[in-house]
Amino acid sequence: METLNIESLIADLALILSLGAISAIIFKLLKQPVVLGYIVAGFLASPHFTFMPTVADDGNIKFWAQIGIIVLLFSLGLEFSFKKLLNVGGSAIITALIIVLGMTGVGFVTGRLLELSTINCLFLGGMLSMSSTTIIIKALGDLNMKTRKFVPGVIAVLIVEDLFAVVMMVVLSSVAINNTVDSGEMIQSILWLLFFLIVCFTVGMFVIPSLFNRFRKLISDELMLIISMGLCFLMAIFAVKSGFSMALGAFVMGSILAGTSKAEHIERVVQPVKDLFGAVFFISVGMMVNPSVIAQYWETIALLSIVVVVGMILFGTFGMLATGQPLKNAMESGFCLTQIGEFAFIIASLGMSLGVLHPALYPIVVAVSVITTFFTPFFIKSAVPCYNWVERMLPKRLSLLLNGYSRTASEGEKPRSNKLWSAILKRYLIRMVLYTVITITLILLVREYFIPFMQGTVLGEKWGKFVATLVTLAGLSPFIYAIIAPPVKKSEREQLIASSGNVSYVPIVVMFLVGLLVAMELLLGLFWGNYSSTVSVVSVIVIMVLMAVVFAPVLRKRINEIETHFIGNFNERDLRRTGRNTSLVSDLHLAYIRVGQACPFAGEKLVNANLRHNYGVNVVSIQRGEQRYLIPTKEMRILPGDIIGIIGNDDQIQHLLPLVEAQEIAGARSAAGEVEFTHFTLSEESPLIGKSLAQARLHEDFSTLLISLQRGPENFISPSPELRFFPGDVLWIVGDTTKYKQLK
């Protein structure tokens, strides 16, 4: 039995983390992405660089890297949420599909030109089709472009790309294991993936938020970290048992937790774990960089880099144009996507672990990622000049055609009745798929475990099977009823009549008949094999009649309760922010909002913020870390990161939300740097010690404004010219980030 060498494990971890820290600092000073620093650190720690100590055992790093992949995808899932996917709309899905299919095809053709095998061409196409969410968001933040008009569309496309990447990993795994491209098996793999996602999402959203709410008073930061990571690893194991990868399970659990009201809390406590193991993963990627391979394949690296940049610009721009974006927004979006990142490494790691990826491809892809990442800010900044050139060169007729298409796509309105029928059909399909998957899952579990268990009890084989079937029918009946009943509300019928004068009942009848056939098939699946065909068919018919005539009101009430509970959990995060799930009297709600860095009254006392007079709301609680202050005094200050509980009506809360949650100060960019609201503690060596505020010349020398001085846990002192500074004072300031740091 192989034993674990603890000493070498710790020594290797110490080496790579030390090198990672040094490289990260250097790359931060050079204003380059930290990810590149980690990759460089991995190269320095690898056996390919002989001028420094190297890791003792590659297996140690692979062990940490596997944990890194799980934690990294869990964190990506926390930023994803299924609700966010539903909100991005069809345009983001179409654009992402164009990019992924286009780049996968180009990558496959490029692989053929490089004389790679079919499976390697597929993996290469997958690796080249995924832009880096982390790097793009970081670059947009560094360039102060997060508020630009095109950015929300880019973020939506990146979200969908992340989902496509997960699907691609499943498909590539299936292809690699079977060593062939079988369309039937690929479709089966995708359907099984969708089945897995629906089951996990439904059960997770129904159970987890409810447990969080029930035990919320007991959950500290420590316990939240343990719970969230425990759920992450449990889902990872469940995914493996279901035939998928651990990374997929971690991603799914992150997406489930992203929809809960504890999402921000989980992100905060998991962040250090993500930073640690994410760094280890990227360092392990750097260890795969082999200079001799790069020197040997420099032409391939250059070719693939050009393919990524040109392909992403063309497909990204075309995808945005196809969904009705103006040419300028489309080009700015396309120029943002000119790199490959974390999912390329993960797909490459998958290929290596399955033993199908050519060993040289990994360091080649890493080199391509480094090159394209390095030039990402340059391409983002060059988008507008390139657009100006294209606009000058574009034929006038084509320019008018593009502008007309964009306006038509953005301004086109469907008739009211068509929009209402579309909403009804969408709800019907979602309910049909959701309840069908739930019913199939329960029937499979019952046939596999529950019926044999009941037959092994004192009831015996015959009565045990009968009781198990009866209990199962009672549990399934609300879902069967929901599959049959068309989801058309009374208010919607009235709207249809008002808009078109009458209601066509043909779609409703079709939905009812389709639902009836599906429900009968599902019930036959429960009876078939346990009872004769005659008994099964007669039983299904009798059950349908009883559900329609006798139990319909009860079943309708029960499914409404289930849906209300599920939708409440699904929308819990937004409901908590807006307070719509906590109605008090009339139109008043209790909402909990996190204070952002750019909140206009951050740092102010409640009496000075005057929220009741300015916004019509009342502050009833302030939560700071684990400390919660109920009915805070007027002298208490509102600080960034606080969660304030406010009471107001819908309009008041909706008006206040963007102000309180603001993260960036409008116009906060100066010639020298950025304006930021922050705080820090004065050390013994600070040049301010012993000086008064007037002598400190904060405004003149440091472009900094002192908002408040904190001396003690709750002792906040308003600034005055005579105020003197002492070691341990906490300064709450607004200032130029390039200058106020000298004060520390």
LINVEN-V342467 format. One record per backbone hydrogen bond with DSSP energy under -1.0 kcal/mol. NH is the residue of the N-H (numbers start at 1). CO is the residue of the C=O. If there is no record, write none. Layout:
NH&CO  NH&CO
This chain:
6&4  9&5  10&6  11&7  12&8  13&9  14&10  15&11  16&12  17&13  18&14  19&15  20&16  21&17  22&18  23&19  24&20  25&21  26&22  27&23  28&24  29&25  30&26  31&28  32&27  38&34  39&35  40&36  41&37  42&38  43&39  44&40  45&41  49&46  55&45  62&58  63&59  64&60  65&61  66&62  67&63  68&64  69&65  70&66  71&67  72&68  73&69  74&70  75&71  76&72  77&73  78&74  80&77  81&77  85&81  86&82  87&83  88&84  93&89  94&90  95&91  96&92  97&93  98&94  99&95  100&96  101&97  102&98  103&99  104&100  105&101  106&102  107&103  108&104  109&105  110&106  111&107  112&108  113&109  114&110  115&112  116&111  121&117  122&118  123&119  124&120  125&121  126&122  127&123  128&124  136&132  137&133  138&134  139&135  140&136  141&137  142&138  143&139  144&141  145&140  148&145  151&148  154&150  155&151  156&152  157&153  158&154  159&155  160&156  161&157  162&158  163&159  164&160  165&161  166&162  167&163  168&164  169&165  170&166  171&167  172&168  173&169  174&170  175&171  176&172  177&173  178&174  179&175  180&175  186&182  187&183  188&184  189&185  190&186  191&187  192&188  193&189  194&190  195&191  196&192  197&193  198&194  199&195  200&196  201&197  202&198  203&199  204&200  205&201  206&202  207&203  208&204  211&207  212&208  213&209  214&210  215&211  218&215  224&220  225&221  226&222  227&223  228&224  229&225  230&226  231&227  232&228  233&229  234&230  235&231  236&232  237&233  238&234  239&235  240&236  241&237  242&238  243&240  244&239  249&245  250&246  251&247  252&248  253&249  254&250  255&251  256&252  257&253  258&254  259&256  260&257  263&260  266&262  267&263  268&264  269&265  270&266  271&267  274&270  275&271  276&272  277&273  278&274  279&275  280&276  281&277  282&278  283&279  284&280  285&281  286&282  287&283  288&285  289&286  294&290  295&291  296&292  297&293  301&297  302&298  303&299  304&300  305&301  306&302  307&303  308&304  309&305  310&306  311&307  312&308  313&309  314&310  315&311  316&312  317&313  318&314  319&315  320&316  321&317  322&318  324&321  325&320  330&326  331&327  332&328  333&329  334&330  335&331  339&337  345&341  346&342  347&343  348&344  349&345  350&346  351&347  352&348  353&349  354&350  356&351  357&351  361&358  364&360  365&361  366&362  367&363  368&364  369&365  370&366  371&367  372&368  373&369  374&370  375&371  376&373  379&375  380&376  381&377  382&378  386&382  387&383  388&384  389&385  390&386  391&387  392&388  393&389  394&390  399&395  400&396  401&397  402&398  403&399  404&400  405&401  406&402  407&403  408&404  409&405  410&406  411&407  412&408  419&415  420&416  421&417  422&418  423&419  424&420  425&421  426&422  427&423  428&424  429&425  430&426  431&427  432&428  433&429  434&430  435&431  436&432  437&433  438&434  439&435  440&436  441&437  442&438  443&439  444&440  445&441  446&442  447&443  448&444  449&445  450&445  451&446  453&449  454&450  455&451  456&452  457&454  460&457  464&460  465&461  466&462  467&463  468&464  469&465  470&466  471&467  472&468  473&469  474&470  475&471  476&472  477&473  480&476  481&477  482&478  483&479  484&480  485&481  488&486  493&489  494&490  495&491  496&492  497&493  498&494  499&495  500&496  501&497  509&505  510&506  511&507  512&508  513&509  514&510  515&511  516&512  517&513  518&514  519&515  520&516  521&517  522&518  523&519  524&520  525&521  527&523  528&524  530&527  531&527  536&532  537&533  538&534  539&535  540&536  541&537  542&538  543&539  544&540  545&541  546&542  547&543  548&544  549&545  550&546  551&546  555&551  556&552  557&553  558&554  559&555  560&556  561&557  562&558  563&559  564&560  565&561  566&562  567&563  568&564  569&565  570&566  571&567  575&571  576&572  577&573  578&574  579&575  582&579  584&588  588&585  589&648  590&582  591&646  592&576  593&644  595&642  596&660  598&662  599&596  602&599  603&638  604&601  606&636  607&634  609&605  610&606  614&610  615&611  617&611  618&647  620&645  621&645  622&629  623&643  624&627  627&624  629&622  631&620  636&633  638&604  641&595  642&639  643&623  644&593  645&621  646&591  647&618  648&589  653&649  654&650  655&651  656&652  657&653  660&656  661&657  668&665  670&673  675&668  676&735  678&733  680&731  682&729  686&683  689&686  690&725  691&688  693&723  694&721  696&692  701&697  702&698  704&698  705&734  707&732  708&732  709&717  710&730  711&715  716&714  717&709  723&720  725&691  728&682  729&726  730&710  731&680  732&708  733&678  734&705  735&676  736&703  737&674  739&736  740&736  742&739  743&740  744&741
